[in-house]
C-alpha cells in the first residue's frame, strides 16, 4: 500500500514551523511525525503539502493510496484501522478526517459517499504551536516504548548517579559520565552518538537524539527533546529542539520550541510566565492576531535559521519567524516577523542574499549544503511574509 501524509486543516496554526516543512516533519517526542508513522506502518511515506515545498517534499501517487492527516500521531489502535482501510472508507475523529482510501482514478474525494469509521479513543493531535511542547511528555513516552520495546540498553556507566535505571535507554555510541539521571518522572532516551557531558543534572522525560550534545553542567527538566545534532546547555525546561539548533551556553529556556539551524547567544533568557500569572497569548498567523493558549507557561517559538545575540531577553509568549537575527538590550517585541534584523531599538529587512551567506557558513560547518531548493523555499517565505515587516 502507498501511504501519503497530508497537512490537514492545522498548517496555518503551526506557522512559523510549517513555513519550511510539512506538518509531518515536525518533531515531537523523540521522532518526527513522519518517522513515527513510517515505523508503525513499515513503509516509507510521501507528502501532500504547499506547492512551494513540493520540490523538497514530493508526493508519489500510486494506483491505491491511503492518505493520513499528519496532525494525528499514530498509536497501535489507529494504525491498525489505517492499515485495514478499504475503498470508499475513511476514518474520522469527530468532524476531522484522520485517514482515507483513494485510487489514482478518482478525480475528487466526496466523503458523503464514503463509509465513515469513527475513532473515539485517545490520540495525540498537534493543532497549535504550543502543543509541540505541552504534549511532548506523552509523545516521548510513546516513542520510548516504540523504539526500545524488546531491546536492551547499552550499559549505563557506573560514574553516573541514577534513579530508575529501567527507564533509561542508551543507544550504540551514546556517552554519559558523571551525571545525575532521574528517570522516575519520565523516560530518558540517549540516541546514537549523543553525549551528555559531565556534571549535567537531568530529570526525565528527556530525548537526546542522535549526535546531539548536552554541555557540561546543564540542568534539564523534562519533558524536553534535544533533536539530532543540537547542542544544549544552561537551564532548559519542557522545550523541543527540532535539529541542528544550539543553546550552548548559560541562560534559561522554558516551554519553548526551536526549529532547525537556530542559535541562542550566551545568557539568552526566555520568560515563560507573565508577572501577573495571566494566561499567555501567542501570535497566530492564521488569525493574524494573538491567540489565547490556555497556558500559564509559554516561552519562545523560533522558526528555522533564526538567531539571537548574547544577553537577549525574550518576553513571555514570543514568536520569531524564519531567518530573523535579533540583538540589542531590552525586550524585543513578542512577534518578530521573518527576515527581520535588529531588536528593541528597531528592525530592518534581512535580505535573503545576506541571510543565505550566513546559512551557508552555519550549515557548511556540519557538511550540509544550502541547496537551490532550500533557497527557493526561503525566498518564497521572504515574499509571503513581507506584510509583517514594517
N, C-alpha and C positions, 0 to 999 in steps of 0.2 A: 504493500500500500504506500502511496505517496502522501506525506504529511506536510501541510503548509501552515505556517503561523501567520496570523494577521493582527494588525494593530488594534482593531476594535474601536470603541467609542471614546477611549480614555487618552488617546495620544496627546491631544492639546493640553490636557490637565497635567501631563507628565513632562512638559517642557520645563527647563531647557534641555533635559537629558535626551529627549527624543528628537531634538534638532539634528543630532548626528548619529542616531541609531534607531532601529525599530524598537518597539516595546519589548520584543523577545530578547533583546541583548542588554537589558537592564540586569544588573547583578543585585541579588538579594539572597541572604543566606551565604552559602559557600559558592554556589554556581550561579550562572546567568539563567534566566527563564528558559532560554533555548536549550542550554546544556541539561537542565532538569528534564524537559520533555524528551530530548533525544535519549537520555539514559533510561527513562521509563519505557519509551516506545521501542528502543533498539534500532532506530532508524535515524538517519540524518534528516534535517528539515530545511526548507527554503522559506521565503518570506514574501508576503504582500504588504507593501509599505508605501510611503510617499514616492512619487516618481523620481525626485531628485536624489533619493537614496538607493534607487533600484540598481544602479551600476555596481555598487559595493555590496548590496544585499539583494541578489536577484531572486526571482520566483521561477520555479520549474514546475510546469503543469504536465500531468500525465493523463492517461485515459480515465483512471479512477483516482480521486483525491479526497482526503479528509482535511478540512480547514479548521484550525484551532485558534481560539481567541487568546492572544498572548497575555492578557491581563490576568488570566487564571493560572495559578500554579498547580502542577499535577500532583495527584496522590494516587494510591493504588486503585481505589474505587472508581475515580474519574477516568483514569487511563483505561481501565477495563471496559467502561462504557464507550470510550472513544474507539478503541480497537474493534469493538463489535458493531459499530455503526454500519447500517445497510443503506442502499439507495433510498433517497427521499426520507431520511431520518435526520433529526437534529436534536442536540442536547441543549436545554435551556436552564438557566438559573434565574428564576422568576421571569422577567422580560428580556434578559440579556442572553444572546446566543453564545454558547460555550464552544460548540463544535458542530460541524455538519458535513454530510457526504455530498459530493458533487462529481459530475463527469465533465470531460472537456467538451462534450457536445452540447451542454446546457448553455444557452445564451444568457439566461439570467436565473437567479435563485429566488423563488417565491415561497417563503416559509409558510404561507397559508396552505400550500399543497403538501407540506411535509408532515410526517408523524413527529409530534413533539414528545421528547423524553425529558421529564423533569428531574433535575438533580438538586436535591434538597439537603444533602449532607454538608458538613463543614468543609470549606475550601478557602485557601488564602487567595485574595484578589488584590491586585495593585491598581488603585483608581486615582491616587494623588501622589505627588512627590513625597509627602511626609510618610506615606505608607511604607516607603522603602526602608526607613529606619524603625518606624513604630511596629512593623510586622517582621522585623529582621530576626527576632528571637525565635519565633515559630519556624521561620524558614531555615535557620541554622540547625535546629533540632531535626527537621525533616531531612535536610541534606546530609547531616551527620549519619543518620540511620541508613539513608540510601547508599552512601559511599563506603561505610565501614561494616555493614552487616555481613557476617560470615568471614570477616578478615581480622587479622591480628596486627596490632600496632607495633611499630618499632619500639624497642625498649626505651623507657624514659630514663635519661642519665641520672645516677644517684645524687649528683650535686644539687638537684632541684628540691625545693620544698613543695610537696604535692598533697593536695586534698582531692579525694575522689578520683584516683587514677584510672578507674574503669571508664570514666567519661572523657578521657584524653586519648587522642589518636595522632601518632606521628607517622607521616609518610616517609618513603625512602629519601634519604638525604636531608631530612629535617634536622635542625640543630637548635638545641636549647640547653643552656648550662647556667647554674647558679641563679635560678629564677624561682619565684613563687607562683604556682599554678593552682588556682582554686576552681575546680570544675563542679563544685557542689551546687552552683546556681545555674549551670548550663554547660554543655559540652565544649571542649577546646579541641579544635582541629588545626594541625600544623602541616601544611602541604609540602610537596616535593621541593627540596632545595630551599625551603624557607628557613629563616633564622630568627630566634628571639634572643637578643643579646643579654648578657649577664646583668643582674640587678633589676630586671623588669618584674613588675607585680601585675599579675593577670587574674581577672575574675571573669569566668565564663558567663554566657556563651561567647566564644570567640572563634573566628575563622581567620587564620593567617594563610592565605592562598599561596600557590607555588611561587617560589623565588622572591617572596616578599621579605622585608626586614623590619623587625621591631627593634628600635635603637636602645642603647644602654639606659637602664633606669626608668624606662617608660612605665606609666601607670594606666592600665586599660581596664575599663569596666564594660562588661557586656550588656546587651548583645551588640557586638561590634564585628565588622568584616573589614579586613585589610586585604584588598584584592591583589591579583598577581603583579609582581614586580613593584609593588608600592613600598614606601618607607614611612614608618610611623614612630613618632617619639613624643615626649611630653605626656600630657594627660588627655585621654580620649574616653568618651562615654557614649555608648549607643549610637555609633556612627557607621557609615558604609563608604568605603573607598572602592571605586569600580576597578581600575587597573592603572598602572604606571603613574600614580599620583603620589605626591610627597608631602608629609608633615613631619619633617625630620628633626625638629627641634622642640624646645620647651614652648609652653603655651597650651591653652585649653580648647578642645573641640568637642562639642556635645550635641547630640540629637541632630546630626548633620549628614549630608550626602555630598561626596566629591565625585565628579565624573572622571574621565581619563585625562592624563597629562596636566593635572593641576599641581600647583606648588604653593604652599603656605610658608611665608617667610618666618624667620625665627621670632619667637614671642608673639606670634599672632594669636589672638584670643577671640572666641565667639561667645556671645551671650546667648543662653538658651532659655532664660527665664526673665520675664518683664519685672521691673521693680515693684509694680502693684499686683503681681501674681495673676494678671489677667490672661485670658485665653489668647493665644498668638494668632495673628492674621498674617497671611503669606501671599505674596504676589502670584496671581493666577493668569497665565497668558490667554487662557480660553475665555474668561470673563472680562479680561483687561481691567481687573480690579483686585483688591486684596480680599482673599478668601478666609473665612473662619476655619481654622484647622481643627477646632475642638480640643486642642492640646495646650497644656500649660507649659510644656517644654518643647521648644523647636528652635534650632540654631540656623545653620547655613546650608543653602542649596547652591552648589557651584558647578556650572557646566564645563564641558571639555575645554582644555587648553587655557583656562583662566588661571591667573596667578596674583599674588599679593606680596607687597614688600614687608620688611621686618616691622614688628610692633603694630601691625594692622589690627584695628578693633572693629569687629562686625557686631552690629546690633542684633537683638533678638529677631528671628524670622527674616533673615536677609536672603535674597535671591540674586545670584550673579549669573549672567548669561554665558555665551561662548566667547572664548578669546578676549576676555577682559583683562586689563592689567591695572591693579589697584594699589595705591601707595599714598603716603602722607599722614599727618597727625589728625586726630579726631575720628569720629564715626562716619564712614561713608553712608550714603542713603541706603535704604533697605530694599531697593530694586535697582540693580546696575545692569543696563542692557548689554547685549553682546557687542563686542568690538569697541568698548569704551576704554579710554586711557586717562587715568587720573585718580582723584579721590575727593575728600571733603571740600577742597578748595576749588574744585571744578573738574570738568571732563572734556576731552576732545575725542575725535574719532580715531580709533586704532585701525589704520588702513590695512587691508589684507596682505599687501606686499610686505609690510613690516612684521605683521603677525606671523606670516609664513616663514620669514627669516628666523624668528625665534623658534618656531615649531620644528624646523629642520635641524637646528642645533640640539634642541632638547631630545628629539626622537633619535637623532643620529648617535647620541651617547648610549642608546640601547640597541644600536644597529638596526633601527627601523626607519623606513623611508616614508616621508610625506609624499604620497603619490599624487598624480594629476587628478585621480578620482576624489581623494581627500580634499584637495584644493577646490575642486568644483563644488563639493558639498559645503565647505566653509564659505565660499563665495556666495552661494545661494542663501546661506544663513545671514550673511552680511546684508544682502539686499532685502530680505523679508523682515529684518529686524531694524531697518532704518527708522521706522516711525517712533521707536522708543528712544532713539538718541536725540538729544536736544543740544 
